[in-house]
Amino acid sequence: MLRTHTCGELNLTHVGQEVVLSGWVNSARNLGGLIFIDLRDHYGLTQTKIDPLENKQAATVAEKLHSEWVVKITGKVSARPAEMINKKMTSGEIEIIVSDIEVLSQAQVMPFEINEEKNGEANEALRLKYRFLDLRRPKLQKMLTTKDAFITYLREYFHEAGFTEIQTPILANSSPEGARDFLVPSRIYPGKFYALPQAPQQFKQLLMVAGMDKYFQIAPCFRDEDPRMDRHYGEFYQLDMEMSFVEQKDIFAVMEPLMKNLVVKFSEKKIINLDDKENFKQISWQEAMDVYGSDKPDLRFEMPLVDVSAVVKGCGFSVFEEAIKNQGVVKALRIEGGAKFSRKEIDELIDFAKRKGAKGLAYLSIKEKVIGASFAKFLSPEKLAELASASAAQDGDLVFFAADSWRTASSVLGNVRNEAASKLGLKDNSLAAFAWIVDFPMYDYSEIEEGRIDFAHNPFSMPQGGLQALKDMAPLDILAYQYDLVLNGFEISSGAIRNHEPEIMYEAFKIAGYTKEQVDAKFGAMINAFSYGAPPHGGNAPGLDRILMILNDWDSIRDIYAFPKDGQGRDLMTDAPSEVFPNQLDDLGIMLKKDKK
C-alpha cells in the first residue's frame, strides 16, 4: 500500500492511527536530537518526526533525504504540543511519528526552489523549461484546480439552461476571422491546407441551421497573434454558445446571470456599475470611444474625456487650430489630483501617448488656484480659465489635451486615462465593473491596405437595417448587431446577431471587396445552408482564461495553462516549434525557403 491518507487531510480525529503517506520531501531538518520531514502532495503538507534514539533505521534513511525526493512514510498520528501547532497548515495540529521510510524516487538538484517564497528568484524562462517542476507549486496547482471547477460550473449552467454541448472540427477551412491562421498541410491532397479554427464560428451557425437551437462548447481556438499579458500565444479556450430565434437582449439575459455567478463563486469582488434594473450597463461603441477613449473601458473609476474644440477654436495656439481646421478635435482628460505629478512623470505620460499614436500632448495644471500650461504663452489668462472650466478642472488637477482626428485623439487619451489610473491606484481590485459595448461599426478602413473598406468586427454579423442599410448608407455609417462584454478594462467576450440571409451576406462582403465567387469559395457551406431555411440566430464567446485571470487578479494569463508558451510563442520544455525530418516535408510536398538571415 502506497498511502492510506493524503497529506492535507489528517487532523486530531486521526490521533493514534497508523497511517501511510507518500509524497515529496518539501523540507528536511536535522535538529540534532530530532529529524523533521515536511511531506507534500497535491493536497497539502504534513510534518513527520523521527527520534534517532528510538528508530535508528528510519533516521539513517532520513539523513540521506534531499528536497523533492519521493518517499513513503509509515507512522502513527500524534497531537503536536500546543506551542508547536502551526495554524498555517491544515494538518498543523498533528504530526506523524515515523516508524518506517521508503525512498520511492530520488531527485537531482533542483534547477530552482519549489518553495513558494524562494521561487520568485527563478526567471520565467527557467521555470517554463522545467514546467513539470514549476507545477509542483501549490499556487499553480490551485490555479489548475480552480480552472477545473470553473469549467465544471459552466457546463452545469448551460446544461440546466437547455443547451447541448457539441464538439466542432479542429481541422477546418481557413476563414477571415481577423488574425492569422495556423495552417495544416494535407498529405492526401498536396498543395492544400486545413486551418486550425480561430473560433467555431461557421460550424456553430450551421448547427443552428440544423435545428439544434441551443449549442455550447468549451472550444479550443487557435490564432497566430502576438502574445501579451492577457492573451496566450497560439491557443486559448472560450465558452462558445449560440441560440436560435433570438435577439440581442436574449443573449444578454443568458450571459448576465452567468457572469454574476462566476464573480460570486470564483472571486471576492463586488459587482458595481449596474443600471436601474440591476443589469449590466449598455454603452454604444461611439459613446465608449468618445467618453473613455476605449471600446473596453475600465469603469471602476470615472475620468471621462471632454471635447473642448469649441472653446479653443480661434484661440491662437496653432496645434489646436490646425487639428480643428482639418476636421479634427481637441479633447481633454482631467486627472484629479494629477498636479502632484513631477515633470518627469508628466514627460513619461507624454512619451507613452506618443507610443500610442499621438504627435504630442499639451497639458494644463492648477496649483494653489494658479493655472499653468505648456501652451500658456499662446492663450490669454481668461481663455486659460475658460479652458480649465470646460475641462472641469479643480485646484490640484492636471489636464492633458490631444489635438488630432476624433479617433486618434480619443484613443490616445483613453490610453493615458488607463495609465494615469494605474499610477494613482484607482483600479480597485475588490470591484468588478461589467458593461456591454453595443452598436459597433460594421465597417472600417483596412489596417493593411490604405483607403480600402473592410469589416470592423465579425464579418458574419447582421447589419442594423439589413439589406436596405447596405445599399443606401455610407459603409462607415452602418452599424452592426455586434456586442462585446467588458470587465475591468478587458474585453472578455465578443458576439453578434448573425447574418442568416444569403442576399445580405453577398452584399455585406461586396462592400468589403469580395466577389460573389470569392464568398462562395470561402463560405460555400454556409451560403448553401442558409438557402435551405435558416433561423435568426446569435451568440457570443467569453474567453475562459482571461475571465479567470481577471477574477483572481493573476499576473499573467500564461500561468492558467498547464503547459504554456513563453512571451515569444515558444514551448521551452518540449522545444516547440522545432524542425522536422526532410522525409516528413517530402510526404507533404513542401520545400522550405532558406532563411534570409
ABEGO torsion letter per residue (X at the ends): XABABBAAABBAAABGBBBBBBEBBABBBBAGABBBBBBBBAAEBBBBBBBAAABAAAAAAAAABBBGBBBBBBBBBBBBBAAABBAABAAAABBBBBABBBBABBBBBBABBABAAAAAABBAAAAAAAAAAAAABAAAAAAAAAAAAAAAAAAAAAAAAGBBBBBBBABBBBBBAGBBBBBBBBAABBGBBBBBBABAAAAAAAAAAAGAGBBBBBBBBBBBBBBBAABBBGBBBBBBBBBBGBBAAAAAAAAAAAAAAAAAAABABBBBGBBAAGBBBBBBAAAAAAAAGBABBBAABBGBBBBAAAAABGAGBAAAAAAAAAGBBBBBBBBBGAAABBAAAAAAAAAAAAAAGBAEBBBBBBBGGBBBBAAAAABBAAAAAAAAAAAGBBBGBBBBBBBBBAAAAAAAAAAAAAAAAAAAGABBAABBBBBBBBGBBABBBBAABBGBBBBABBAABBBBGEAAAAAABBAAABBBBBBBBBBGGBBABBBBBBBABAAAAAAAAAAAGBBAAAAAAAAAAAAAAAAAGBBBBBBBBBBAAAAAAAAAGBABAAAABABBBBAAGBBAAAGOBBBBBAAAAAAAGBBBBBBAX
